[in-house]
Amino acid sequence: MSKLAEKVQRDLVAAIDNDDLVLPTLPEVALGIRKAAEDPEISVSTLSKVIGRDTALSARLIKVVNSPLLRATQEVTDLHTAITRLGVNYSSNLAIGLVMEQIFHARSEVVEQKMREVWRRSLEVAGVSYALCRSHSQLMPDQAALGGLVHQIGVLPILTYAEDHYELLSDPVSLNHVIEHIHPLLGDKLLSVWEFPERLVKLPGLYQDFTRQSLQLDYVDLVQVATLYCHRGTRHPLARLDLQEVPAFRKLDLDLDNPALCLDLEESRSMFY
């Protein structure tokens, strides 16, 4: 590790421990959706009004409902029908996850590009997590997707920090090293501050532990397998992992030689784009 990476890592960990690090806040629309969804009696119409304030988000939800994985015989063209199809809880969780994109903005081109990469990967992992959950578990697919959308959320504060520290920004090796080592810790911190469900709060800190043994299949397992699947065939170090050695993969008992399964997973990668 370079001296710069070591110093930045020490500074960031100290800032996290002392609550000195400026963390991004949840977008207003996400807070509004969460508040609305806390009402057990909420109607589809009311939730439509809340989500409908964000035109881009409404269009994304309609697109998700029309994706190959969920597509019905008739195309859905309006938000009310989309929410009816998905259900109120489902729609709320997916909307909160998708609206995270609004936080992924930067002043510098280098950071903007890095943020886009992280978000693109998160969308892919979310889609595959959703598909795996739906066809190979009894867990909730909307939660699996939300886990995929936020599994790298801890990268954001590091990139924001880098924008104010040019020496780190101009040293991509050190920056990547810091991201790799600190983002899990920051991700847990962020999801805790944002009051995410208990089942997801520790996900950023756990998803990179590919020797992890859980008593039963959980959302971390799904995001782990989705992450590994999305890196298949690339030059990323994760592509070299033997899937059969990963407890989460064995739990799902997937046959990646099955063309139907692979088609399903490939289609799911673009589900949230």
N, C-alpha and C positions, 0 to 999 in steps of 0.2 A: 504494500500500500504506500502511495506517495505521502510525503510530509503534509501536503495540502489536504489530501483526502482525510488523513488522520486528524488534522486540526479542525476541519469542517465538521467531521463526525463528532468530535468531542464537544464543539460549540453547539451543534444541533441537539445532541443528547442532553447537554446541560440546560439548553433553552426549553426542551420538552419537559424535563424534570421540574424546572422552576416555573412552568406555565408562562414562559416569556415569548414563546413562538406564536406569531400571528397565524391563526388557522382560518381557512376559508369558512364562510358561513353557508348554511343550506340556502339555496335560492328561495326567494319569497313564495314563488308558486308551489314549491315543494312543501313549504310550511303550511300553506293554505290547504293543499290536498290532504296532508297528514291530519290537520285539525278537522277538516270536513269528515274524513274517514273514521275519526274517533267516535262519531255519532253512530251507534248501532242501527239507528232507524233511517239512516241517510238513503235518499232515493237516487235512482239512476239520473233523474233530471237535475237534481241538485249538484251531484258530482260532475255531470256534464258541464254545468255552468262554471264550476270552479276550474276544471281542466281546460274548458273552452276559452278561457282568458288568454291562454297561450296557444296561438294558432299553429305554430310549428310542432308543439307537443301533441296537439290534437291529431294533426296529420300523421305523426309517427305512430300513435296508437292505432289509428285506422289501418295503417300500413302493416302493423304487426298482426292484426286480426286477419288480414288478407294474405299473410305469408303462407308458403306451401305447407308449413307445419300445422296451421290452424284453419286454413281456408275452408269455407263452407261452399255449398252449391251456388249460393248467390253472393256476389261481391258486396261488401259492406262499404257504404259511401258516407256515412255520417257518424259522429262521435257517440250519440245516444245509443245507436245499435251496437257500436263497437263495445261500449261499456256493458250493455245488456249481455252481449255474447261472452265477454271475459268475466263478468261479475264485478261487484264494487271493490272487494278487497284486492283482487287480482289487478284490476285497472289502477287502483291507487298505488300499489307497490311498484308496478311497472312504470307508471308515470313519474314517481319520485326518483326511480333509478335513471330513467331516460333524461330527466331534466338536469341531471348532474353535468351534462355537456356544457351547460351555461357557465360552469366554474372553470372550464378548460380554455381560458384565454390568457394571452401573454402580451407583453410589450415588445419583446425581441423576437425576431424571426426564428432563431435557434430554439428558443424555449417553446414558441408556438408549435414548431414542427415536432418537437419531442412530446408535447402535450397531445397533439393529434395522434401520434403513434400509440401512446398509452390508451387514449380513448378508443381508437380503432380496435386495438387488441382486446380491450374490456368488452366492447360490443360483441366481438366474435366469441369470447369465452362465455359471455352471458347467454348467447344463443345456443351454444353447445350444452351448457349447464342445464338450460331449460329443456332441451330435447332429451338429454340423459335422464333428467329427473322425471319427466313425463312418461318415458317408456320403460325405465328400469328401477323405479322406486315408488314408495308410497308418500314421499315428501311433497312439498308444495312447489310446483314449477315457478311460480312468481317469485318465491323467496330465493330459489336457485338462480334465477336470472338476476335478481337484485344483488346477490352475492357476487356474481360474475361482473356486474357493472361497477362494483366498488372495491374489488379485490386489490386494485393497484392505486386506490385513492390517496394513499400516503405519499405518492410521488409528487403530488401537486404542491404541498408546502415547500418541498425541497427545490422544485423548479422556480417557485416564487422567490425563495431565498437566493438562488443562483442569479436571478435577474439583478439583484442588488449587490452581488459580489462577482465582479467581472473576472477575477483570477480563476474562479471556479468554472464560470461559464466558458472561458477560453481553454479549459483543460478537460476535454470530453472523457478521457480515461478516468480522471479523479471524480468527475461528476457522476459517471455511471457506477463507479465503485460506491460512492456515498448513497446513491439511489438504491442500489441493491441491498446495502446493509441497514439503511435507516427506514425505508418506506414501510416495512411491516409494522414497526413500532409506531410510526406516525399514523398509519392506517387504523390501527386499533384505537388510538387516541381520538382520532377524528370521529369514527363511528360511535364512540362512547359519548363524545361531546354532542353529537347530533342525535343522541338517544335512539340509535338503531336497535332493532330487536336483539335480544340476548344471543340468539342462535347465530347471528352474523357479526356481532361486535368483535370477536376474536379472529375472524376469518383472515384478514390481511396478515396477521402475525403467524398464522398456522399453515397457510396454503402452500408454502415453499418447503415444508418438512415432508419429503416424500417417503419417509420411513414411519410416519405417524400411524399409530394403531388406534382406531376408535372402536368402542364397543359395538356400535351399530352405524350403518351408513348415515352420514350427515351432509350438510351443505358444503363443508370444507372438502370432503371426499369428492363431491360432484365438481366443484371448481378446480380441484387438483387434476382430475382426469380430463376435464375440458381444456385446461391449460396445456397439458401434455399433448392432447389431440391437436390443438391449434399450432403446436410447434413441430408436429410431424413433418419430416421431409425438408426441414430448414437446416441452417448451419448453427442454430442455437444449441448451447450445451444440453438443454433439456431434451432435444431430439435424440440424444445418445442414451438416454435412460432406458433400461430394460423394463417395459411396462409390467411384465409378469412379476417383477420384484417389488412393485408398488402396491402396498396393502389396499389402497382405495380402488385401484384398477381391478384387483382380484375380487373385491367385494361386489363390484358391479358385474363381473363375469361377462365382459364384452367379447364378441368375436369380430375383430376388425377385418377379418377376411370375408365377412358377410357383406356383399355388395349393397343390399337393401339398407342395412344399418349405416354403412359409409355414405350412401346417398342422402339419407336422413340427416346425418350429422353435417355433411357438407352444405346442405340447404339451410340448416339451422344457423350456420356461421353468419349468414347475412340477414338473419331474421330481424334484427334490431337496427339495421342501417337505415 
